[in-house]
């Protein structure tokens, strides 16, 4: 059934990863990366679910998944190194399900992990979205990206994201930036506004 999520698992090196996959009718699919595993982050997150709904409505395939050590994904937290491999394995999985163009969407910690992957050649990644990249918490090294983000969204009251620093980066790399006035890091009660932003950009 198009748009209906079902639980899936795939091999990730010696590990096993779990996710929720929905098959769309288009050739495009989004891989959604959740916030920090050691701070309660998982694929069952309000921002992750918002991204999933937007792309499913547009008949795209969607894959949200748990990083290693979260839920039924095996392994242990790896300070971003192993999690980068988790994202690459998730991209391989969605390609195996017939997706030809991948949208990579990273929220918070997920954005930082995606940035690491963007320094590697990933020819099937068509576009990239970062939501609330926590550059006050993690060392975001933007140099050497093979594929800069196509959109960054953040709130101007986000304690983990330096909006002024992000503005410098978006100007340098010509990345569209949307700043939600009054928005914080967690998007509670801002989910619909975020959905409208994603709908409007649809990158």
N, C-alpha and C positions, 0 to 999 in steps of 0.2 A: 504494500500500500504506500503510495507516494506521500511523503511528509510524516509518516508514522515512525517514531523512534523505536528501535529495538536494541536490546543489549547485545554487544558483540565483544569478542576478545581476539587478540592477535599476538603472535610471537614478536618479542622485542629483544633480540639477542638471546641471552639465556633467561630473560624475564618474560612475563606475560602481562599485557596491558588490557584494561577493560574500558569500554566506552559505550555511548549511545549513538547509534547511526540511523539516519533517515535518508532514504533514496529519493532524490528529486528527478524531475524530467529533463533538466538541463544538463549540460556537460560540466557545469561548475559545481564546486563543493567547498564548504568552509570547514577548516579545522580550528577548533576553539580551545584555547589554552587557559587554564584556570589560575586563580591567585595562589599565594604561598601555602604549600602543603603543611608547614608547621604552624600556620596561623589559622587553621580551619578551612583552607581553600580546597575546593573539590569541583567536580563537574556539576554538582548540584548547588549552583550559585546564581544569584539573581541577575548578574550581568551576563554570565555565560548563557543562562536560559533566554535572556532577551536577545542576544545575538542569534541564538539558534532559531527562535521564532521568526525573526526578520528574514533570515535567509530561506527558511522553509516556506514562508509565504510567497517567496519569489521562485519557488519550484527548484531551488538549489538543494543539492545533497548537504547534509550536515553531520559533523562528527565532533561531539564533545567527549573528552576522555579524562581519566584520572592519571596524574603523574605517578611514577613509581612510589610505592609505599602508601598510597591513598586508596581507600576502598579495597577492591579486589585486585588492583594492580600490584604485582609482586615487586620486591626490592625495597630499597631504603632511600630516603632523601639524600641527594648527591650534590647539593650546593650549586645547582644549575648545570653541572657538567653532564651527568646522566640524564637530566631532564631534557637537555637539548637532543639527545638521542631518542628520547620518548617522542618528541615532536616529529623528528624525521621518520620514526617508525609509524606514527599515526598518518603522516602524509603518504607513506608507502601503502598503508592499508586502504586509505580512501581511493588511491589510484587503482588498487586492485579491484575496487567495486565499480570501476568504469568512469571515475571522475578524471577529466582531462585538464581542467583549469582549477588550481587550488587557491582559495582565499585563506590566508593565515591570519587569525584574529587572536591577539594576546591581551589579556587583561591583567594589570598589575604585575606580579611575579611572572605571569605568562608572557607579558610583553618583553621582559628582560631576557627570558629564555629564547623567545623568538628572535630577538636581536642577535644572539649568538649564532643562531642557525642562518641568519641572513648574510653572514660573512662567508658562507659556503655556497658553492654553485648549486642552485635549486631551480632547474629550468621549468619545472611544472608549477611554480608559484606565480600566479598571475597578479595578485595584489595582496597587500598587507595592511592590517589595521592594528594600531596600538591604542588601548584604552587605559588611561591613568598610568603611564609608565612611571614607576616609583624611583625616580633618579636621585631622590634624597636618601634612599635606603640601599640601593644597589649601584655599583659603578657602571654606568651606561657609557660604553665606548662606541661612539657612533661611527668612527672611522672604519673604512674597509668594507662597508656594506655592499654586497652585490645587488641588492634590491631594497632601496629605501622604502619606508612605509608610504602608503598612498593616502593615509588619513591617520591623524592623532586626535583623540578626544580626551579632555580632562576638565576638572572643575577648578574654579579659581580659589576654592577653600580647601584644597587637598593638602593635608599635612605631609604627604609622602612624595608629592610631585611638585617640582619647582617650575611654575608656569613660565616665569621669565626666562629660565634656562631653556625650556622646551621651545619657546618662541624663537630663540636664537638658532636652535637646531633646525626648526622648520623653515626659517628663512634661508639658512645655509644650503639645505638640501631640497628646497622648493616643495615642502610637504604641506598639504592642506591641514589646518589646525582649527578645531572647534572647541571653544572654551565655554563651559556651562556656568553661567553666573550663579553664584551661591552653591554650586555643586561641590561635594566632598569626594572622598575616595571610594565610597561604597554605593552610591547611586540609589540609596533607599528613597523611595517616592520620586526618583528621577528616571525610572526605567522607561517610561513612555517617551520622555524627552530624548533619551538615548536612542530609542527605537526610531523616532522620527529623524534624528540626525543620520543614522545608518541608512534608513530608507531614502533620504535625500541624496546621499553620496553614492550609495550602493556600489562601493568599489570592491 
